[in-house]
């Protein structure tokens, strides 16, 4: 049996950590897709309007094909289909989140928090009369931490003062003169 040198062991440890980080990063893309799907079905469940009728019609057709029936499903089942789809997506999402947590991958808390350039990337700014400037208004892409390091930074929209900036006020004053 050959023994590895300390240098080789350190190199192997670094390689293993990089492989783990890559796998966990890849799983985050699945988590993002489940987040979007969950949000979609939540909106569909809440609205139950004509906007979602094509989606529901698609689900009806799929269920009819699976059941092998030509008759249409009763309209009372449409809310059940939407609710069931949302529940299924949420269960898968929670399972994946649990697996990530077991591997010490934790989502970053960003919404309502002060902007932190070490963990967040600002995609844009939005005027807000209520939120203090430099506060995260919206999380576009969730960030995650793995053990002691940042796995992926959060992509956020940050609040700016709803009041006109001094530069804007000066510019308006010049135009009025």
Secondary structure, DSSP 8 states (H G I E B T S, - for coil): -----HHHHHHHHHHHHHHHHHHHHHHHHHHHHHHHHHHHHHHHHHH-SGGGHHHHHHHHHHHHHHHT--S---THHHHHHHHHHHHHHHHHHHHHHHHHHHTTEEE---TTSB--TTTEEEEEEEEESSS-TTBEEEEEE--EEETTEEEE-EEEEEEEESS--HHHHHHHHHHH-
